[in-house]
Amino acid sequence: MAEIPKYKRVLLKLSGEALMGDQNYGIDPNMVRRVATEIKIVQSLGVQVCLVVGAGNIFRGMTGVASGFDRTSADHMGMLATVMNSIAIQNALEQEGVDSRVQSAFPIASVCEPYIRRKAIRHMEKGRVVIFAAGTGNPFFTTDTAAALRAAEMGCDGLLKGTQVDGVYDSDPKKNPNAKKYDKLDYHTVLTLDLKVMDASAIALARENNIPIVVFSIQKQGEFARVMCGKGDFTIIVKE
């Protein structure tokens, strides 16, 4: 691909559901391999890439609360589930020949590195993909907030959110065929209209650090690379 990417260092936020493929639960190896291929293509453009992945395919904290767990325990379980997803992505990346590291906000020395900001930056400078696991390491914070926080800490010039739809709509396009898609939004409008792109603290962090949020469909093959070059279907969220 001869296109010039618009970003030099990005954080890709993936939902856990993105790893399910056509399954109702768990990790679909084929989907994980496809995500790894998408990342490899973007990295081949000269872009430094890091990731945060959710855990909705295994365990979601708020669902655990609804089932009777206390919030702190449920969030800790969800954070541990993100470690499982992160290791799955690391395995797929390395099968594609992409060197990668998992850094966890929880110390789990047997399977991954602890999160160390300067070390993570150095990994990316050396061409490695860094996968940030266990959210922020604190309960009551979502992986969306973790993504915005890590993007700011890494000095990323873009926060890419790979979802199951091709941008931000005024209502759920799966339920409303007449839902309106936005091509461009500002942070204030997202918060005012409560558009549910990411949680409010994540939007506020991105706004404070002037990090554009780009929402696109990770389900479309090759879309990550197209979006990185300003093509494809997406919604971008920036300052007014």
Secondary structure, 3 states (H helix, E strand, C coil): CCCCCCCCEEEEEECHHHHCCCCCCCCCHHHHHHHHHHHHHHHHCCCEEEEEECCCCCCCHHHHHHCCCCHHHHHHHHHHHHHHHHHHHHHHHHHCCCCEEEEECCCCCCCCEECCHHHHHHHHHCCCEEEEECCCCCCCCCHHHHHHHHHHHCCCCEEEEEECCCCEECCCCCCCCCCCEECEEEHHHHHHCCCCCCCHHHHHHHHHCCCCEEEEECCCCCHHHHHHCCCCCEEEEECC
